[in-house]
């Protein structure tokens, strides 16, 4: 997937200013989020091992065992990459 070279209104974006697309591999995923009205758990859309497309900003840095990871919510993940 390539970053957009042109906006929806037709303005060309210089290559130096184009947004970088970030890929990552899911290390772990929780069970999901609880719907506050029904109490049902809405499962995550990804699982450990999935390759995903992430925004160029965001994510919460978390250090575990001396390694730093980025923590994203399910709604922050842009796409799941399937081969």
N, C-alpha and C positions, 0 to 999 in steps of 0.2 A: 504494500500500500504506500502510495506517495503522498507527501503533504500537498495541500492545495496551492497551486501556482497562481490562481485567479480567484477573486471573491465572487460571490453570487451576483453582484452588480456589475461585474466585468473588469474590475480594477486588478491589474497584474501586480503580484507580490514579488519583490526582489528575493532571490534565493537566500541571501543572508538573513532576511526577516521571516522566512517561512518557518512555520512551527515544526519542531522535530517530533517525530512519532516514536514513542517508547514502547518496546515490547518487554514482557516479563514472563516469568514462569511462576505459577501459584505454588507456594511452599505448603500452605495449610489454609483451610477454610472452615469457618464455624458452621453450626447447624442452620443458621438463618436468623431472621428477625421475627419477633412475635407481633402479630396483628393485634393492636390494642382494643379493637372493637369485638373481634371474635375469639381472640386468644389462640388462634391457630398459628403454627410456625410456618413462615414462608421461606422455603429453602433457598440457599444461595444458588446462583446460576453457574458457578464454577466449582471445580474440585482440585485437589492437589495434583500437580503435574500438567494442568492445562496451561497453554500459552495464551496470553492476553495482550491487548493493546491498551496502554495506559495514557492518561493525559500528561502533557509535558510539565505540569505543575500539580501540586497537591500531594496527597499521601502523608501519613504521619510516620516519622522515623521512630523505630523501636529497636533497642539493642537487646539481643538475647545471646548469652554466652560469648560476649565479645564481638559478635557479628551484628551489623546494622541492617535492618530490613525496613521496607516501606509498607505500611498498613493502609489498605484501601477498603472503602465500603463497597458493597456490591453495585450500588448505583453509580460509583465513580469509574468503574471499569467500562471502557468504551466499546470493546468487542472481544469476543473469544475467537482465537485464530484456530481454524481447523485445516488440517492438511488434506 
